């Protein structure tokens, strides 16, 4: 499972980069999905285990995409601690091979 992680601070063009990568994959006929992790944890009130909710939601969404034949994932988000973030992403996307 190839996972392209597009990360950086707000406003630097992560979404534009992800959409361009998606266009390239689409042009090559590659089954893939784009997920912006900012949308996986918009909940109020904010629970103490917010990162666990994000991981659980990514796992659920990816399972659905994977069942439909997606083998590539473009993941967009602001990740302050890359090694820690890659751990939970790896749990949510079994077999992930990361490109940063």
C-alpha positions in Angstrom: 0.0 0.0 0.0 1.7 3.2 -1.2 0.9 6.2 1.0 2.0 9.7 -0.1 2.0 12.0 3.0 1.6 15.6 2.1 2.4 17.6 5.2 3.2 21.1 6.3 1.8 24.2 8.0 -1.6 25.7 7.1 -1.7 27.6 3.8 1.4 26.2 2.1 -0.4 24.4 -0.7 -0.8 20.8 0.7 -4.3 20.4 -0.8 -3.2 21.8 -4.2 -0.2 19.4 -4.2 -2.5 16.5 -3.3 -5.0 17.3 -6.0 -2.1 17.5 -8.6 -0.8 14.1 -7.4 -4.3 12.7 -7.7 -4.6 14.1 -11.3 -1.4 12.4 -12.2 -2.5 9.1 -10.8 -5.9 9.4 -12.4 -4.2 10.1 -15.8 -2.3 6.9 -15.4 -5.4 4.9 -14.5 -4.2 4.2 -11.0 -6.9 3.5 -8.3 -6.3 5.8 -5.4 -7.9 8.0 -2.7 -7.2 11.4 -1.3 -8.0 11.9 2.4 -7.5 15.2 4.3 -7.0 14.2 8.0 -8.2 17.6 9.1 -11.7 16.4 8.4 -11.3 13.2 10.5 -11.4 14.9 13.9 -13.8 17.8 13.7 -15.8 17.0 16.8 -17.1 19.1 19.6 -16.6 18.9 22.5 -13.1 17.8 21.8 -12.4 14.5 23.6 -9.2 13.7 25.5 -8.5 10.9 23.0 -8.8 13.0 19.8 -5.9 11.2 18.1 -7.5 7.9 18.7 -10.7 9.1 17.0 -8.6 10.4 14.0 -6.9 7.0 13.7 -10.2 5.1 14.0 -11.9 7.3 11.4 -8.9 6.9 8.9 -9.0 3.1 9.4 -12.7 3.0 8.7 -12.6 5.2 5.6 -9.5 3.5 4.2 -11.1 0.1 4.7 -14.0 1.1 2.5 -11.6 2.6 -0.2 -9.4 -0.5 0.0 -12.3 -2.8 -0.6 -13.1 -0.9 -3.8 -9.6 -1.5 -5.1 -7.6 1.5 -4.0 -4.0 0.6 -3.5 -2.6 4.1 -3.2 -3.4 6.8 -0.7 -2.6 10.5 -0.8 -2.9 11.7 2.8 -3.0 15.4 3.6 -2.5 17.0 7.0 -0.5 19.1 9.5 1.8 16.6 11.3 3.9 18.1 14.1 5.7 14.9 15.1 6.2 12.9 11.9 7.5 9.6 13.5 4.6 9.5 15.9 2.1 10.4 13.2 3.4 7.7 10.9 2.9 5.1 13.7 -0.9 5.8 13.9 -1.2 6.1 10.1 0.5 2.8 9.8 -1.9 1.2 12.2 -4.9 2.7 10.3 -3.6 1.7 6.8 -2.2 -1.8 7.1 0.9 -2.4 4.9 1.6 1.3 4.4 4.8 2.2 2.5 5.3 5.9 3.1 6.6 8.6 0.8 7.1 11.9 2.5 
